[in-house]
Amino acid sequence: MRYVLPILLGRLVRVLARARGGGSAYPGYLVLKLLPTFLTDVTKQFDRGVLFVLGSNGKSTTTHMLSDILRAHGLRVFTNPTGANLPQGIASALLGEVSVFGRLKADVGVLEVDEAFAVELSGLLHPSTVLMLNVQVDQLYRFYETERVADMMTDTAATSSAHVVTNRDDEYLGPFTNESLDVTRFGASGDLVAAAPHGLQNANDFASTGGSVAAPLHAEAEVTALTSGGATVTLTEEGAAATILEVRLPARGLHYAVDAAAAIQTAKVALGDAFRADRAIAAFAAMKPAYGRGERLKIGTDEAEFVMFKNAASLQLNLDALESAPEQVLLAIDEGTPDISWIYDVDFSALDHVDVVSGAKAWQIALRLEHAGIPISTVEPDIEKAIELMKALPAPASKTKNFIVNYEQMMIARRMLGYPDLEKQA
């Protein structure tokens, strides 16, 4: 009975927050204040344990991929699909699934976790598997150095009770070892990385490598081929023939293929002998893009394709994935990305123009594009007015209007196009 009052109050606040269009984290904050053991009590019910997904970029996409693969194997999965990855955000997500008596109908938890809170959450949730995606330059105003972020991830990985899956191609994360844990790796072939215009954007660990290139580690899951709509992932293990998976990707780009390899390898170690390659392939065949990441939504008779970014690495990788310069482009950044000085590290040559620049940082972006010699039609800081300008443009031959936006602008744009926040669909 001790769960009833905190859960009911949390759900009431959740309804009120939705009605006001507010954020999703406060209900979880309230529940954790009233019942500090809420996260531990609920998640210990997972028979298949808790899987953590860590990384500077790709957490939401990989969590989405991994969840779908596990569901294709018949498991009931609890996850945090909105990307709410702090303790209060995860608690809020649980409120939508748990009964008033604290019962949860799920076999496994797949959670993307903020690196700064990962060790704390590990003490509460006791993950059986930790996946480390990458260390990339992100939120320097918050973390100061990439090395600090890497330490947060590897410290969390060491708390896993069984498995760690790490990025072979990441200088910080690839060398991770722990004699008491099963450590496996994923990555992309050297030829694919070399062919990418700006590589995979992983941060350099100059302190450990001195700028030298170490001998490549083995990756049990490796992206060995890439097409415009899919990838080949090769699985290898000692004493067994290689398994080849041809998977359809929910969004384009080598970085999405690497996320897919990470998700497949994590599912493989979590499921053990129950893993089936054909079910993983089927999961990708039916998979929709993660929230705001490669989504295509109706905008009149055309479609808006959302490309979301939060830092230089994610923006660069998404620009590199463009097959040609888009016909129509909205580029928008607001205060959700406080320091955008990194825009001067981004190569914008994949764009030959931008129709509308928007968001609170619109003029800063416009200045950067001016330096790059990229023509701009309109600067409109108000995102709602900017979207109306995009709607008013003639129908493009490709039937696609590209929205290159950060997270907060993506949510506003989705609402304006008639699509509710993911939290409101939960």
N, C-alpha and C positions, 0 to 999 in steps of 0.2 A: 504493500500500500504506500510505501514511502516514495514510489515513483509517480503516483497519480497526480498530486498537486503540482510538482515542478513541470511535468509533461503537459498538463492541461494549461498551465499559465504560459508555458513556452509556446504552445500552439495558438493560444489567444493572441499573444504578442506577434506571432508569425502572421496571423490573418490581418491584424491591424497594420503591420509593416507593409504587407503586400498592397493593402487598400490605399496606403499613402504613397506607394511607389518607392518605398524605402529599401534599404539593403537587407540581406538575408542573415547577417551574422548576429544581430542583437538577441534574437530568441535563444540562440545557443549560449550566448554569454550569460543570459538570465538563468537558464537551466543549470549551467555549471556553477553559478553562485549558490543556487539553492541545493544542488546535489553534486558536489565536487567529484564523486565517483561515477558519474553518469557515463562517461566515455568508456571507462574500464569495464563497468558492469555490463554494458550493452555489447561491446565488441568481443568480450570473452565467449560469447555464444556462437561465434563463427567456428564451425567444425574444421574448416579448411584454412583457418588462420587469417591474418591481416597482411596484405601486401602493400608496401610503401612505394610510391613513385616520386623520385627526387630529380631535380635538374633545373638549370637556368632557363631552358626553353624546352617545349614539347611535353610538359607534364600532362596537360589536359588531353591532348591528342593521344598520347600513349596510354593514359588511364582509360580513355574511351575504347581504344583498340583492345587492350588487355581484357577489359570487362566483357566486350563482345565475344572474344575468343573463349573465355571461360563459360559464358552463357551458351555458346555453341556446343560445349561439352556437357550441358545439362545442369550446370550449377546456378543457384540463385545468388546473384551478386548485389552487394550494397556498395555504392560508390558516391562520390561527391561531384556530380556532373557539371555544376556551375563553376567549378574551379575554386570554390571556397576552401582554402587549404590551411587556415589557421584553426586552432582548437575550437573556437566558438563557431566557426563556419562549418566544421565537421559535425559538431553537436547539433547545429541547426538542420543540417541535412538528415541526421538521424531522426529528428523530430517528425519528419514526414513519413518515416517508415516504421517506427517503433509503436507498439501498443501502449495504452495508458499504464500497463503493468510492467513495462520495460522489456517486453518480449519482441524479438526481431526475427522475421522469417527470411533468413539469408544463410548461405553456406560459407561465404567468403567475403571479406572486405577488401576492396581495391581503392586505395586512397592516395591522391596526390597531396603532398605535404610541403609546406613552406620550409625551406632549409633552416631558417633561423629558429623554428619551433620543432624541428624534426626529432632532436634528441629528447626534448621534453615529452613529445607525443609518444615516442618509443617507450618511455617509462610507463605510460598509461595504457598503450595499445599492444605492446609486445609483438612487433611484426615478425612473422616467420620468414618473410622474403623482403629484401630491399633492392630496388632497381635504381641505379644511378645513371642518368641519361647523359649529362654533359655539364661542364663548367664553362660558361661564356660570360663575356663582359656584360654585366647587368646591375642596375641599381647601385652604382658606386657611391651615390649620396647616402646609401643605407649601409652597404657592406664594406666600402672603402677599397678592399683588395679581393681579387678572385681567389687568392689562396685561402682567405677566411671562409669563403663559401665551400671550397673543396674540403676543408677540414670539417665543416659542419656535416657534409655528406658522408665522408668516410667515418667520422665518429658515429653517425647514425647506422651506417652499414655494419659496424662492429657490434651493434646491439641486436642484430638479427639472430633468430634462434636456429635458422637452418640454411638459408640460401642468400647469396648476393649475386646480382647480375650487374655488370659494369661495362662501360664503354671502352673497348680496346683502343680506339683512336683518340681518346682524351688523355693528354699528358698527365693530368692530375689524377684521374680516376682509373685509367687502364692498369697501372701497376698494383692496384689494391690486392692484397692477399691477407688471408686469415686462416691459420691451420685448423681452426675448429669449425670452419664454415665451408660449404660448397660454393666456390666462386667460379662463375662462368662469365663469358664476355660476348658482346655483339659488336658489329662494326660494318664498314663498307670497304669494298676492295680498293686497293691503292689506285688502280686505273680510274675508277669512278670518282674518287676524291680529287685526283689530279686533273680530271676533265671538268670538274665543277669550277665556274668562274672565280669564286672566292673560297673554295674549299668548304669545310663544314663549320667554320667560324669558332672552333673550340679554342679556349684561351691557352696561351703558352705558359708552361711552368718553367721559367728561366732559372729559378732557384735550384731545382732538382736536376734539370737537364743541361744547364749552361748553354742553352740554345742548340745543343746537338740533337740529332735524330736517333732515338733508341731503336734497337731491333724490334720489328713488329711482334706483338703477342698474338697468340692464337685466339680466334673468335669462333665460338661454337655456333653462332648465327651470324652470317655475313651476307650483305647485299652484294650480289655478283653481277646483276644486270638491272638496267632501269629503262623504262619506256615512258611515254607521255602519260599513261594511265595506270601503270603497274610496275612491279619489281619482281626480281627473282631473289629469293632468300634461300641460302644453302645452309643446312644444319649438319654439323659433323660432331661425332663423339668417338672416343677411343674404342676400337674394336668393332665398329659398326660402319656400314656403308652410308655415304652421304644421302641426306634427304633433300630433295629440291621442291621448294614451294613457289609456285607462280601466283602472286597475289595482286588483286586489284587494290589500288590505293584510293582512299577517300578524298585526297587532295594531292596536287602535283608537287614534285620536288624531291631531290635526294634526301633532304632532311626528314620528309615523311616516310621514305623508304627505310631510313635508319631507325626511326621510331617503330616502324612495323617489325623490324628485326628484333628490336628490344622487347616489344610486346610478345612476340612469338617465343623467344627464349625464356622470358619470365613465366609464360604460361606452361612451357615445357617442364621447367624445374618444379613449378608449383603443383602440377598435375602428376608428375612422375610417369609411371607406366600407363596412366589413363590418357595421356596426350595422344591426339590423332591429328596428323598433318591435314587430312582431308577436311576435318571439322574447322581447323584454323583457316584454310583456304575458303571454305564456305562462309565463315564469319566475315572475311574481308569482302567477299562477293556481294554480301547484303549490307555492308556497313555504310552508314551515312556519315558525312563529315562531323567532326566535333563542333560544339557550339561556337558559331562565328568564325570558324577556321576552315575556309574553303567552301562554306555554305553558298548555295545558289538559291536566291529567293525572288519571287515574282515582283517586278516593278513595272506595272502597266502590261504591255505586250512583250516586254523584255525581261531579262533576269539581272539581278544585282549579284555579283560574285564578291563575297567578303574575304579579304586577305587581312588577317589581324596580326599586329606586331606589338611588342612592348620595349624593344631595345634595338640596337644597331644590328646585332647578329640575326634576330628573327626577321627584321625588315630586309636585310641584305639577302638572306636565303630565299625569301619569298619573291623578291625582285629577280633573283637569278633563275627562279623556276618558271618565269614567264616565257612562253614559247615565242612571243613577238610583242612589240609595243602595243598596249591596249588602245582600242579606239576611243574609249571614254573613261576618264579617271577622276575619282574624288580622292583626295589625300587629306586626312584629318587627324590632328593630335590635340589633346586638351590637357588640363592640369593633372589628369590621372598619370601622366608621365612628367614628373616635375622638372627634371633636368634633361633637355634634349640636345645638349652640346655635341653628343655623339652623332648627330645627323651629318656632321662634316667628315665622318669616317665612312659614310655610306656612299657607294657608287650608284648613282641614279640613272646611269646610261641606258638601262633597260626601258626607260620611259622616253618618248619623244615629245611629250607635252603633258600637261595636267589641266583638266577643264576647270576644276574647282578645288581650291585649298581652303580648309575650314578648321574649326576648333580654336580654343584659346591660344594655341601656339601657331596660328595660321601665318602670321607675318614672319615669324622666325623660319618656318618652313619655306615660305615664299622667297625669303632672302637666300636661303641655301640653294633653292632651285635656280634662282637668278645667277648665282655664282657658277652653277653647273651648265648654264646656257639652255635650260629647259623652259620653253614658253609656258606661261600660265594665262588662262582666259579670265578667271575671276578669283579674287580673294574674298571669301565671305566667312567671317569667324563664327557666325551663328549656324550650327550644324543643321537645324531644321530648315532654315532658308537655303542652305547649301544643297540639301537633298531635293528641295523643290526645283532648284536650278538643274540638278541632274535629271529629274523627271521630265523637265521641259525640253531637254536636248532631243534632237531627232533620233529616231530608232537607229542604232548602229547596225552595220551589216552582220556583225557577229552575234547580234541580239544580246550582248553582254555589256553591262555597265560595271566597271571595276571600282569597288570601294576598298581603299587601302587605309585602314583605320586602327587606332589603338582600342583597348577594351571598352572604355567608357563610351567612346563615340560609336562603336559597334552596337552596343545595347540601345542607344538612342535611335540609331538608324534602323535597327530591326523593328523597334516599336513603331516608328513612323511608317514603315512598310506594312504594318499590320500583324507583326509577329511578336508574341509576348516573350518576356524574359523567361529563360529556362526555369528559374526558381518558381515562377508563377504557374508553370505547367506541372511542377512536382506534386 
